[in-house]
Amino acid sequence: MNAYLAGSIFYYGDVLRNTEWAAKIRAAFPSINLYSPIENTEINGAEGKKKCAGSRAIVEGDNARLDKTDILIVCIDGDILPSGSCAEIGYMAARCEFLHSNQHIVGICTDNRQCYLTHSIEKDNAGAAELGEQQYSYQNLYVTGLIKKYGALFSNIDDAIEYIRSLNV
């Protein structure tokens, strides 16, 4: 199985998350061929940036890997979705749609404000009371729709791994 681990890669927390998730994925699937862009120091991460990898090198390097990927595992955390991750989701969704490929997208959103799990009248009232007081997290619905159309969305890496097991890729 070829997999691609996408998500923001520029901050310390991103590095920790990507390193932890890559280790969990590799432990769950010992024969997996996992590409984590943060590990590709020719074009990404601090080392790649020191080498001044240009936009074309990045798109060619990452797209070459996406073309061979069975499963895109993508973290969509953040107040603003990571733009590179959104582009990777779009690229993979286009492959699924137009090439009728047997590729999948597995999204992960770890936002602890997952109010769909804790709905209440109080939260509804507080969120509607005043501008800037929204108690619910927001994910771009187009991006969420692409993930769900070609895979599934989870709140943690462990559930995502179990879903990937069920795909029998």
C-alpha angles and dihedrals in degrees: 000000000000116000135178121208109209131181141106111318106179107084134063092250090050091053091050093048095046092047092049094045093046089053092049093048092048091048091050094047109029094183095048120127097217122186115198110182091213088064093054097089092177092075110002143046124032094309094051091048090052087056088052095234107197128226094259093052090050095048093045093047096046096039091050086058095043089053089062096039123115095187130025108204107194135181112214098184123139143074085270118031113248105265095214091051091050090052090050090050090050093047092050093045090052090052090051093046103041103026093038087225122174092239126131138206119215113189127196125197113178097180106144091213090079091149093172082080095048106034116169140162088240092058091046091051094044092049093050096042101083143357112273095020099098110147095196128084117234129218122184104263095214091056091043089050093053091051093049094044092056101028138332143292123233138181095225143026095245094060089045090054091051090051091050089053089056092055093067092210 
